[in-house]
Amino acid sequence: MRELSLDQVRTLIAILDLGTFSAAAQALHLSQPTISLHIAELEQRFNTPLLVRTRKPVTATAAGALLAERGRKLLKEADEISEAIRRQTLGIRGRVRMGASSGILVHNLPAVMEILEQRYNGIDIDVQILGSADTLAGLTQGSLDLGIVAMPQPQNKDIVIQHWRTDPMMAFIPPRWECPDLITPAWLADKPLIFNEPSTHMYHLTMAWFAAAGFAPRARIELNYTEAMKSLVASSYGAAILPAEHPDQHGVKTMQIRPLDPPLPRYTGIAHRPLPQLDGASRNVLEVLQQFRQIPQD
C-alpha cells in the first residue's frame, strides 16, 4: 500500500476550505484533473468516499472530516520540519556535534561559544570529550560534524584537517619541588611522572621528546583528563607535560609551570567532512572556530 501523500491531503483540505474543486485547483496552482486524481487516489487508498459531491459547497463525509482534521496537524508539522531544515541549512538554527579533548573544552572553546551565542544563538553545540582517534572516527561515521584533533594525522580523503593552534608544551611541576627555569628530559626523567594514556597523541609526543634525548621514563599514573592531571601535580603526586592552553596559565599558584628545553610544540587542527557535506549551522561554527586560529610568533 502506498504511503499517505501530503499533497493529496492538502488537496482535500483546500477543497473543503474553498468549497469547489476548481477553487482548490486555482489556489494550489494545479489542474482540475490533478485535483480530481488526488481525491480519487485518497478514496481508493482508504476504500471509502471522503467528499459529498452532490451539494455545493462540497462537504466531507465522516471519514473525510477525520482525515482533514488529522491532516491539518500533519501539514503543520511538515511545515515546521521544513522550516527547521531550512534554518539548519542556512545556519540560523540547528545542532552541531563536536568532538574535543577536555583541555580544549575547558580552555579554548568558551571564547568560541561566547561569539557563537552572540551571532548564532539558535545553534546548539553538543561537545563530546573525545580523543583525536575517536573524534576522527565519529566524523567518518557521521556521528560528529566538527572536531578539534591533534596534528599530524594520517591522510584521510573523507576528512579535511586545517591547522588551528600551536601551543607550547610546558612542564607542570609540584609547588614544593626545587626546579630549574628550563626543564630538560635529563632533569625530569627520574621524577615521578603523570602521563596521558598511551592511546593518545599527547603521550606519543611526550615520549618522543624524552626519546630524542635518550630517555624512556615510565609514568607513575596514566590518565586522559587534563584537569585531573593538574590536580595531581598540585597535590605533589608528580610532574606532567601538558600544553599551555590558557593565557593565564603562567600565573597559576598551585603549581610551577616551566618551559621545556628543547621546546616541544603541540599542534591542533579543526577536522570536518568536505564543505559541500556540511550544513549551514556547521559552516557557521567552523567560520567562528577559524577566527581563533593561533600561530606563535617567533
N, C-alpha and C positions, 0 to 999 in steps of 0.2 A: 504493500500500500504506500502510495506517495505521501511524503510529509506535507503537513499543512502549509500552504503558501500565504505569506503575509500580504502579498499583493492581492490575492483573491479576497482575503479578509477585509483589506482596505476598500476593495470594490464594494463588498456587501454593505459596509458601514456608510460609504458615500451614497449608495442608492437609498438607504433608509433615512439618511440625513437630508438628502435633497429631493427625494420623492419619486424620481424617474430615472430610467436607465440613461437617457440622453443627457440629463443634467450631470449625472455621475461621470459619464464619458467626457464631457466638456471639462469638468473640474479636474479630472485625473489625466487629461491630455491623452486619452485612449480612444480608439474607435468603438462604436457601439457594438459591433460583432465581438470585439475583445471583451467588453464588459459582459455580454451575454455568455461568452465562453467561460469566463471566471465563475459565474454563478452556476452554470451547468456542471462544471467540474467539482465545485464545492458540494452541490446536491448529490452528485454521483458518489463522491467520496463518503458522505455521511448517509447516503441512501435514504434521504428524506427531503421534502420540499423545505426551503428556507424563506421563501418570499411568497406573498399573496399578490399575484399579478392582476387579478380581476378588478381591482379598485385603484383609484388614483387619489392621493399618492400611494405608491407601493408600500405595503406594510410587511412586517415579519411574522412568520409562523412562530410557535413557541420555541422550536429548535433554532430558528434564525435569530430570535431575540437573545437566546442564551449565547449563541456564537458571537453575536455583535457585542454583547456585554463583556464577555471574556476577551474578545478580540481587541477591544479598545485598550485593555490592560496590556495585552501582548504588544500592540503597536507603540504604546507609551514606553514600555520597557525597551523595545527595539530602538526607538529614537534616543533613549538615554544611553544605550550601549554605543550607538553610532556617534553620539556627541562625546562620550568618554574616549572612544578610539580616536576621534578627530583631535581632541585636546592632547592625548598622549602622542599622537603623530606630530603635532605642531610643537610639542614640548611645553604646552601651557600647563598641563596636569599629567600625572602619571606616577608610576612606581619604578624606581631604578635600583637594581640589586647589585651591590658592590662587595668585593672581597678585599680585605686588607689585614695587615698584621695589627697586633694590639698597640704597638708603639706608634704606627702611622695613625691609627684611630684616635689615640689619646692626644698626640702632639701636633699632627699635621692637618687632620680633617676638620676640627672645629672651625677654623677660619674659613675653610671651603664651605662648610654648612651655613655659616653666617651669611656669606654672599648669596648662596642659593636661596636662603629664606627671604632675602631682600628682593631678589629678582624673580624667582620662580617658586613662590610659596605654595603652589599647587602640586609640586613634585615631592613625593615621599622617597627618602633614601633609606634603603634597607641594607645596612652594613653588616657583613658577617666576618668574624675574626677567623681568618684562614691564612695558612702559609702560602707561599708562592705556587707550589705544585698543585695544591687543592684549588687555588684561585684559577689557575690556567685550565684545570680540568673542568671547573664549573663554567668557564667561558666556552670551552669546546662543546660541552654537553648542553648548553643553553640555559643552565640554572642561574647564571650570573650575566650581567650586562657589561660591567666595568670591573677593573681590578687594579690594585697597586701591588706590583711584584718586584722582587729583587732582580737585578740585572748583573751579568748577561743571562739569557735563557736560550735553550735550543730553538732553532728556526722552526716556525710552525706557519704553514701557508694560510691557515684559517684564523690566526690571531695576529693583530698588529700591536707592537710594543714600542712606545715612544718614551725617550728619556724624560724623567720628571724631576728628580732631585739628586744631588750629590752631597752626601753628608759625611763628615769625618767620623771615623770610629774613634772612640775615646776609652781610656781605662777608667773604670769606676772603682775606686779604692775605698775600703772601710775607713771611717773617720779617724781612728786612732793609730792607723798604720803610719810608720815613717816611710816616705816615698820620695823619689827624685821628681824633678819638674817634668822630665820626659821619661816615659815608660818604655823600656826595651823588652824584647822577648826574653833576653837573658835574666833580667831582673824579675819578671813576672812568672816565668815558667815553673819555679819551685814553690809558688804561693798557692794557698787554697783557692780554687777557681770555680766560677759558676759559668757554665756554658749553655748556649742554646742546644736544643735537641739535635742529634746527628742528622736527622732528616731535613734540616733547614739549611738554606743558603748561608745564613749568618754563621753557622757552625763551620762550614767548609771555608768560608772567608777567614775566620779566626784561625783555624788550624793551618791554613796556607801561610798566614803571617808568621806563625811560630816555626813552621817547617822551613821557610826560607832562611831562617837563622839557625837551623839545625836542632830544633826542639820539637818534641811531640808530647806535651803535657796531657795529663788526664784530669778531668773535672771532678770536683767534689760532688757536684749535683748538676744535672742537665734538665732544663725545662724550657718552655717556649712561651713565656709570658713576660714581657719586658718589665712591667711594673713590679711583678713578683721578684724578678731578679734584682731590681734596685732595692727592694725592701730587704732582701737577704744581704746585700752589700752594706746597707745602712746598719744592719744588726751585727756586722763584722763576721758573717759566715764565710765570706770570701770575696774575691775581686771578680769583676766581669768586664768584658769588652763589648760595648754597645754603641750605637750611633748617637751622636749629639743632635737629636731631632728637634729639640726645643731651644729657642733663642736664649732663654734664661737658665739653661742647664748649668752653665758655669757658676751660677750663683747658689747652687744647691748646698745647703749647710749640713745635711745629714750624711754626706759622703764627700770624698775628694774626687775630682774629675781632672784627669791629666791627659795631654795629647800623647799619641804613640810615636815612637821612633824605631823604625821608619813609619811615616804616615800610612794610614790604611783608609782609603775612601770606601763608602758604601753607596752603590748606585741603585736607584729605584726607577721604575718606569710605570706608565699607565698602559694597561693592557685592555684590548677590546676587539671585538669582531670588526671586519671591514666596515667603513662608514655606511655604505648602502644598506647594510643589515641592521643599523641602529635606528631606533625611533627618535622622534624629536626630543623627548624627555632625556634620553641617554645622551644625545648630542649636546644638549644644553649643559648637562652635568659635566661632560667631557670638556666643553669650552671653558667652564669655570675652573676645572682642575688644571687646565693648561695655563691659566693665568698665574698659577702658583709654582710654575717651573722655576727651579733654583739651581744655578751653577756657581760654585765658589769662585771668588776672584783669586787670581794668582798673586 
